[in-house]
Amino acid sequence: MKITPLYDRILVEIINSEQKSAGGIILTKDQNQKSLTGKVRAVGEGHVDKKTNVVTPLKVQVGDIVLFSKYATTEITSCHCQSELNLVVMREEDVLAIVVEE
């Protein structure tokens, strides 16, 4: 299945990270708590200005690791995917930061 976001929306795969205590014990995540980090899998063509109909390209690109607000996402659940992916769709404005590893 291929998902193509429209306009200023992006498709993000949630990155699940294990959390360990200082002693090495793996901490389980509460089921209601969502990870706020993800990898961008697809982006729309850009934001359309309603007055001028000019399309502004998105700053987020496919492959970027982003931090986002958990309240501004739409979760996608599909049985058509062969692997268990946690996918969400959100607007680019809901991305808080792009993670750059140095």
N, C-alpha and C positions, 0 to 999 in steps of 0.2 A: 504494500500500500504506500502511496506517495501523498504527502500532505504539503500543500503550498499555501503559506499564509498570505492574506490579502493586505494591501496598503501598508500601514505602519505596524503590523503585527509580526511577531517572531515565534518560531517553534523552538522550544528549549527542552533538552533531555536533562532531567534532574540527576545530579551527581550525589549518590549516597556515600557518605563517608563514615567509616567506623570511628567511634570515639573511644579512646582509651584513657583510663585514669593514670596517675603518676606511677602506680604499682603495676600497670600492664593489664588491668582488668578491662575487658571490652564492655562498654556501657551500651545498653539497648536504648533505642530512641522510642519515645512515646509515639503511639500510632497517630495521634492528632498533630504532632509536631512535624512540619515539613522542612526539608533541606532548602536553604535559600541560595544554593549554588547550582549552576547548570551549564551545559554546553549547548551553544546555538547550533541547531541542525538545519534551519531554513529561515529565510527572511522574505518579507514582502517587498514590493517595488519602492515603497517610500510613502512619506506623509504628503497628502494632497491638500493644498491651501484652498479653502472653500471660496475665497474671493477671486483668486487669479487662476485657479486650476493648475498651478505649477506643482510638480512633484519634487519633493526634497528627498534625496537618497538617505537611507538609514546609516547611522554611524556604526551600529553593531553589524558584524559580519559573521558568516558561517564559520564555525570553529572557535569563536571567542568563548571564553569562560566568563560568566556573568554572575553578579549578585543581584537578587531581585526581591521584591516585596511579595510575601506569601498571600496577601489578600487580593492581589490584582491578577490572578491567573485563572485560566480555564483548563481544568485537567482533562486529558484525553485518555480514555480507556478503550482499547480495541482488541478483539480476539483475532484480528487478521495479522497481527505482527507475530513473527516467528519467535522473537525473543521478548522477554519481559522488559519493556522500556517504560519508564515513567516520563511521559511527555506532557508539557503544558504549553498553552498559547497565551501570549500576553502582548500588550502594546510596548513599543520601544521605550516610551516614557516611564514605564514601570521598572525598567532596569536601573538599579541604583549605581552600579559600577561595573567596569570591565576589569577582570583580574589579569594583570601582566606579571609574569614570572621573570625575575631578573637573574 
